[in-house]
Amino acid sequence: MAFHAANYVRRFDSENTPPTAHPSTKSFKVRNGIQAASRRRRALTSGGVHHPRHAIVHAKKRNTHTPSKYPPSSVRMDVPTLSRDVEMSDATPVSMSTASVSLPRRLARPEVVADIPKSTLEAVAPELANTHMDYILEGLECLGPDMLRVLAGIKAEPVSNVLPKELSIIVNDLSSDMPTHMFAVFSSRQPATSRRRVTLFPAHNLVFATHCANLPILPASQPALPKCAGQEIKVPVVPLCIPAPEVFPQLSTFLYTKRIDHLLGSLLPCPSPPQLYLDDPTTVMPLLEEFAQKLAQTYTAQALLMHVGRVHGMWRNAIALGIADERLWCALDVAWEVLLTSLTISIGKPHLMMEAASS
């Protein structure tokens, strides 16, 4: 089993003796922070790229959670691929071939959207068991960026080929709640006979428990509160099997920040115009086509197809984890529409989008 740490989980010298971590009261900021953050959030005016209210409303109108009787139509195309000899040089001949690709015209919503079980919330934050979920989510949206900064300062000790049940981590940022678990993320598509590639991601149980209806049962965790930066705490390790681990960092970051613009920036080759997710989608089709044309002229079909794979991977992760966040689905809708449009333009067959829509 091969391990490597996520980009914000850096290795440290395991020979250093860490100071003793002192126990803390449970969730030292969660309850009060959520209540205060919710009040502040309601006092703020809505709008801006971080709160695409209009996009959410229209996403709800465009998509329902009722399963369709018919599978979504697909777009079939031949995408050019480059192949060259193993030895790369300026004189190496390049041959052009094509790969047949079939992509769904639209990314389907889950057929059944499960509510977050109350027992899940009680297990991770019993003090919030009687708090309305919308209230908790509003508070987490304000606290999330601070919690994410704590994760950015985490250093994890090296692990062996055997996944431990508990892991020691060094905490360098005490501005918000400590992570409660370490997710050991691996692919569900990896052959059982091959060495399993596992990536470690620190996480807060409350953030994932309030967004992921299909989250596995998390072991109890009450991390100590370090008195100063650089101290060590221990957190349980939770294996997490998902379809596309390579885009888990982007998904995790979104659950903390709820920044649809940042999410789209990680899924598309370049930033998209805010109007694509802030305004009525029916009025921005010319802008979408203009942006797709720009992508088609700037990037190769192979590069666009790579980004299509990222979006599709995040969609599969959202389905697997049972995430019903409307802003996430709005971002996936926008990214998919833009990339498919640009890809068909890139190969000289923009009519494929209209044909798929009418089929």
C-alpha positions as CSV (number, residue, x, y, z in Angstrom):
1,M,0.0,0.0,0.0
2,A,1.5,3.3,-1.1
3,F,0.8,6.5,0.8
4,H,1.4,10.1,0.0
5,A,0.2,13.2,1.8
6,A,-2.1,15.8,0.3
7,N,-0.5,19.1,-0.7
8,Y,-1.5,20.8,2.5
9,V,-0.4,17.8,4.7
10,R,3.3,18.1,4.9
11,R,5.6,15.5,6.4
12,F,7.6,16.4,9.6
13,D,10.6,14.9,11.4
14,S,9.2,11.9,13.3
15,E,12.2,12.0,15.6
16,N,11.1,15.2,17.2
17,T,9.3,14.7,20.5
18,P,6.0,16.6,20.5
19,P,4.8,18.4,23.6
20,T,1.9,17.0,25.5
21,A,-1.5,18.1,24.1
22,H,-3.9,19.3,26.8
23,P,-7.5,18.1,26.6
24,S,-10.0,20.8,25.7
25,T,-13.7,21.2,26.1
26,K,-15.6,19.6,23.2
27,S,-16.0,21.7,20.0
28,F,-14.6,24.9,21.6
29,K,-16.0,27.1,18.9
30,V,-18.6,25.1,17.0
31,R,-21.8,25.9,18.8
32,N,-21.2,29.6,19.7
33,G,-19.5,30.1,16.4
34,I,-22.3,28.7,14.4
35,Q,-24.9,30.8,16.2
36,A,-22.9,34.0,15.9
37,A,-21.9,33.4,12.3
38,S,-25.5,32.7,11.4
39,R,-26.6,36.0,12.8
40,R,-23.9,37.9,11.0
41,R,-24.7,36.2,7.8
42,R,-28.3,37.1,7.9
43,A,-27.3,40.7,8.6
44,L,-25.2,40.8,5.4
45,T,-26.7,41.7,2.1
46,S,-26.8,38.8,-0.3
47,G,-25.1,38.8,-3.7
48,G,-21.6,38.7,-5.0
49,V,-19.7,35.9,-6.5
50,H,-19.5,33.9,-3.3
51,H,-23.3,33.8,-2.9
52,P,-24.9,33.0,-6.3
53,R,-28.5,33.2,-5.1
54,H,-30.0,33.7,-8.5
55,A,-28.1,30.7,-9.9
56,I,-29.4,28.5,-7.1
57,V,-33.0,29.5,-7.7
58,H,-32.7,28.8,-11.4
59,A,-30.8,25.5,-10.8
60,K,-33.8,24.4,-8.7
61,K,-36.2,25.3,-11.5
62,R,-34.1,23.5,-14.1
63,N,-33.5,20.3,-12.1
64,T,-35.7,18.3,-9.9
65,H,-34.8,15.3,-7.9
66,T,-37.5,13.2,-9.5
67,P,-35.9,10.3,-11.5
68,S,-36.3,10.5,-15.2
69,K,-38.0,7.7,-17.1
70,Y,-35.5,8.0,-19.8
71,P,-31.7,8.1,-19.6
72,P,-30.1,11.4,-20.5
73,S,-29.1,11.9,-24.1
74,S,-25.4,11.7,-25.0
75,V,-23.0,13.5,-27.2
76,R,-20.8,11.3,-29.3
77,M,-17.7,12.7,-31.0
78,D,-14.3,11.7,-32.3
79,V,-11.6,13.7,-30.4
80,P,-8.1,13.9,-32.0
81,T,-5.2,12.5,-30.0
82,L,-1.5,12.9,-30.5
83,S,1.0,10.1,-30.4
84,R,4.8,10.2,-30.7
85,D,7.7,7.9,-30.3
86,V,9.1,7.3,-26.8
87,E,12.2,9.4,-27.4
88,M,11.1,13.0,-27.6
89,S,12.9,15.4,-29.8
90,D,12.2,18.2,-32.2
91,A,12.6,15.8,-35.1
92,T,10.2,13.2,-33.7
93,P,7.3,12.6,-36.1
94,V,3.9,13.2,-34.6
95,S,1.0,11.1,-35.8
96,M,-2.7,12.1,-35.4
97,S,-5.3,9.6,-34.4
98,T,-8.8,9.9,-33.0
99,A,-10.6,8.5,-30.0
100,S,-14.4,8.0,-29.9
101,V,-15.9,9.6,-26.9
102,S,-19.5,9.4,-25.7
103,L,-20.5,11.9,-23.0
104,P,-23.9,12.5,-21.3
105,R,-25.6,15.7,-22.6
106,R,-26.4,16.7,-19.0
107,L,-25.1,15.5,-15.7
108,A,-28.1,13.8,-14.0
109,R,-29.0,14.6,-10.4
110,P,-29.3,11.7,-7.9
111,E,-32.5,9.8,-8.3
112,V,-33.0,9.7,-4.6
113,V,-31.7,12.5,-2.4
114,A,-31.4,11.3,1.2
115,D,-31.6,13.7,4.1
116,I,-28.7,13.8,6.5
117,P,-29.6,11.3,9.2
118,K,-30.2,13.0,12.6
119,S,-28.2,10.2,14.2
120,T,-25.2,11.3,12.1
121,L,-25.4,14.8,13.5
122,E,-25.9,13.6,17.0
123,A,-22.9,11.4,16.7
124,V,-20.5,14.2,15.7
125,A,-22.1,17.2,17.5
126,P,-24.7,16.2,20.1
127,E,-24.8,19.8,21.3
128,L,-26.3,20.7,17.9
129,A,-28.8,17.8,17.7
130,N,-31.8,20.1,18.1
131,T,-30.5,22.9,15.9
132,H,-32.1,23.2,12.4
133,M,-29.8,22.0,9.6
134,D,-30.2,25.2,7.6
135,Y,-29.0,27.2,10.7
136,I,-26.0,25.0,11.1
137,L,-25.1,25.3,7.4
138,E,-25.3,29.0,7.5
139,G,-23.0,29.1,10.4
140,L,-20.5,26.7,8.8
141,E,-20.4,28.9,5.7
142,C,-19.0,31.7,7.8
143,L,-16.7,29.5,9.9
144,G,-15.6,27.3,7.0
145,P,-12.8,29.5,5.6
146,D,-11.2,29.7,9.1
147,M,-11.5,25.9,9.6
148,L,-9.9,25.4,6.2
149,R,-6.9,27.6,7.2
150,V,-6.4,25.3,10.2
151,L,-6.2,22.4,7.8
152,A,-3.6,24.2,5.6
153,G,-1.3,24.3,8.6
154,I,-1.5,20.6,9.5
155,K,1.6,18.4,9.3
156,A,1.2,14.7,9.4
157,E,3.7,12.1,10.5
158,P,4.9,9.6,7.9
159,V,2.9,6.4,7.8
160,S,4.0,2.9,7.0
161,N,2.4,0.5,4.5
162,V,-0.3,-0.4,7.0
163,L,-3.0,2.2,7.4
164,P,-3.1,3.1,11.2
165,K,-6.3,3.6,13.1
166,E,-5.0,6.8,14.6
167,L,-2.5,9.4,13.3
168,S,-0.5,12.1,15.1
169,I,-0.6,15.5,13.5
170,I,1.1,18.8,14.2
171,V,-1.2,21.9,14.4
172,N,0.2,25.2,13.4
173,D,-2.9,27.3,13.2
174,L,-5.2,27.6,16.3
175,S,-7.6,30.2,14.9
176,S,-10.5,27.8,14.6
177,D,-11.6,24.2,15.5
178,M,-9.1,21.4,15.3
179,P,-9.6,18.7,12.6
180,T,-11.4,15.7,14.0
181,H,-10.4,13.0,11.5
182,M,-7.9,12.1,8.8
183,F,-9.6,10.8,5.6
184,A,-7.5,8.1,3.8
185,V,-8.9,8.6,0.3
186,F,-8.6,5.9,-2.3
187,S,-10.2,5.1,-5.6
188,S,-13.1,2.7,-6.0
189,R,-12.0,1.9,-9.5
190,Q,-8.5,0.7,-8.5
191,P,-7.9,-3.1,-9.2
192,A,-7.8,-5.1,-6.0
193,T,-4.6,-6.7,-7.2
194,S,-2.6,-3.5,-7.6
195,R,-1.0,-1.4,-4.9
196,R,-3.6,0.9,-3.4
197,R,-2.8,4.6,-3.8
198,V,-4.0,6.4,-0.6
199,T,-4.0,10.2,0.0
200,L,-4.5,11.6,3.5
201,F,-6.7,14.6,4.1
202,P,-7.5,16.2,7.5
203,A,-11.1,17.1,7.9
204,H,-13.7,18.3,10.4
205,N,-16.5,15.8,11.0
206,L,-19.2,18.4,11.2
207,V,-18.5,19.8,7.8
208,F,-18.8,16.4,6.1
209,A,-21.6,15.1,8.2
210,T,-23.8,18.0,7.3
211,H,-23.2,17.7,3.6
212,C,-22.7,14.0,2.8
213,A,-25.7,11.7,3.3
214,N,-23.6,8.6,2.4
215,L,-20.7,9.3,4.6
216,P,-19.4,6.2,6.4
217,I,-19.8,6.1,10.2
218,L,-17.1,8.2,11.7
219,P,-15.4,7.0,14.9
220,A,-15.8,9.2,17.9
221,S,-13.2,12.0,18.1
222,Q,-12.6,14.7,20.7
223,P,-9.2,16.2,19.6
224,A,-7.3,18.1,22.3
225,L,-6.8,21.8,22.0
226,P,-3.1,22.7,21.7
227,K,-2.0,25.6,23.9
228,C,0.3,26.9,21.2
229,A,1.1,26.3,17.6
230,G,3.4,23.4,16.8
231,Q,1.9,21.0,19.3
232,E,0.7,17.5,18.5
233,I,-2.8,15.9,18.6
234,K,-4.1,12.5,17.5
235,V,-7.0,12.0,15.2
236,P,-8.7,8.8,14.0
237,V,-8.0,7.6,10.4
238,V,-11.1,6.9,8.3
239,P,-10.8,5.0,4.9
240,L,-12.9,6.8,2.3
241,C,-13.5,5.1,-1.0
242,I,-14.7,7.4,-3.8
243,P,-14.7,7.2,-7.6
244,A,-12.3,10.1,-8.3
245,P,-9.8,10.9,-5.5
246,E,-7.9,13.3,-7.8
247,V,-10.6,15.9,-7.5
248,F,-11.4,15.3,-3.8
249,P,-9.3,18.4,-2.7
250,Q,-11.4,20.7,-4.8
251,L,-14.7,19.2,-3.5
252,S,-13.5,19.4,0.1
253,T,-12.4,23.0,-0.3
254,F,-15.8,23.9,-1.7
255,L,-17.6,22.3,1.3
256,Y,-15.7,24.6,3.5
257,T,-15.9,27.8,1.5
258,K,-19.0,27.5,-0.7
259,R,-17.2,29.6,-3.3
260,I,-18.7,28.7,-6.6
261,D,-16.3,30.9,-8.4
262,H,-13.3,29.2,-6.9
263,L,-14.8,25.8,-7.7
264,L,-15.3,26.7,-11.3
265,G,-11.8,28.1,-11.5
266,S,-10.5,24.6,-10.4
267,L,-12.7,22.8,-13.0
268,L,-12.3,25.0,-16.0
269,P,-9.1,26.0,-17.9
270,C,-9.6,29.7,-17.0
271,P,-12.0,31.7,-14.9
272,S,-15.6,31.9,-16.2
273,P,-17.7,35.1,-16.4
274,P,-19.6,35.5,-13.1
275,Q,-22.8,36.1,-15.1
276,L,-22.9,32.4,-16.1
277,Y,-23.8,31.4,-12.5
278,L,-25.3,34.7,-11.1
279,D,-27.9,35.4,-13.7
280,D,-30.8,33.6,-15.3
281,P,-29.2,30.8,-17.4
282,T,-31.7,31.4,-20.2
283,T,-30.4,34.9,-20.7
284,V,-26.7,34.1,-20.8
285,M,-26.5,31.6,-23.5
286,P,-24.8,34.0,-25.9
287,L,-22.2,34.7,-23.2
288,L,-21.7,31.0,-22.5
289,E,-21.2,30.3,-26.2
290,E,-18.7,33.2,-26.4
291,F,-16.8,31.9,-23.5
292,A,-16.8,28.4,-24.9
293,Q,-15.6,29.7,-28.2
294,K,-12.7,31.4,-26.4
295,L,-11.8,28.1,-24.7
296,A,-11.9,26.2,-28.0
297,Q,-9.6,28.7,-29.6
298,T,-7.2,28.7,-26.7
299,Y,-6.9,25.1,-25.7
300,T,-6.6,21.8,-27.5
301,A,-9.4,19.3,-27.6
302,Q,-7.2,17.0,-25.5
303,A,-6.9,19.7,-22.8
304,L,-10.6,20.3,-22.8
305,L,-11.3,16.6,-22.6
306,M,-9.1,16.5,-19.5
307,H,-11.2,19.1,-17.8
308,V,-14.3,17.3,-18.8
309,G,-12.9,14.3,-16.9
310,R,-12.4,16.4,-13.8
311,V,-16.0,17.6,-13.9
312,H,-17.3,14.1,-14.4
313,G,-15.1,12.9,-11.6
314,M,-16.5,15.5,-9.2
315,W,-20.0,14.6,-10.3
316,R,-19.3,10.9,-9.5
317,N,-17.9,11.9,-6.1
318,A,-21.0,14.0,-5.3
319,I,-23.3,11.1,-6.2
320,A,-21.2,8.6,-4.2
321,L,-21.1,10.8,-1.1
322,G,-24.8,11.9,-1.4
323,I,-24.1,15.6,-1.6
324,A,-27.2,17.7,-2.5
325,D,-25.7,21.2,-2.2
326,E,-27.4,23.4,-4.9
327,R,-24.4,25.6,-5.4
328,L,-22.2,22.5,-6.1
329,W,-24.7,21.2,-8.7
330,C,-25.0,24.7,-10.2
331,A,-21.3,24.8,-10.7
332,L,-21.3,21.3,-12.2
333,D,-24.1,22.3,-14.6
334,V,-22.2,25.4,-15.7
335,A,-18.8,23.7,-16.1
336,W,-20.3,20.8,-18.1
337,E,-22.3,23.0,-20.5
338,V,-19.2,25.2,-21.1
339,L,-16.8,22.3,-21.7
340,L,-19.1,20.3,-23.9
341,T,-19.9,23.3,-26.0
342,S,-16.2,24.3,-26.3
343,L,-15.2,20.7,-27.1
344,T,-17.7,20.4,-30.0
345,I,-16.5,23.7,-31.3
346,S,-12.9,22.6,-31.0
347,I,-13.5,19.6,-33.2
348,G,-15.6,21.6,-35.7
349,K,-18.9,20.0,-34.8
350,P,-20.9,22.5,-32.7
351,H,-24.1,21.1,-34.1
352,L,-23.7,18.0,-31.9
353,M,-24.9,19.9,-28.9
354,M,-28.2,20.9,-30.6
355,E,-28.7,17.4,-31.9
356,A,-28.2,15.9,-28.5
357,A,-30.6,18.4,-26.9
358,S,-33.3,17.5,-29.4
359,S,-32.9,13.7,-29.2
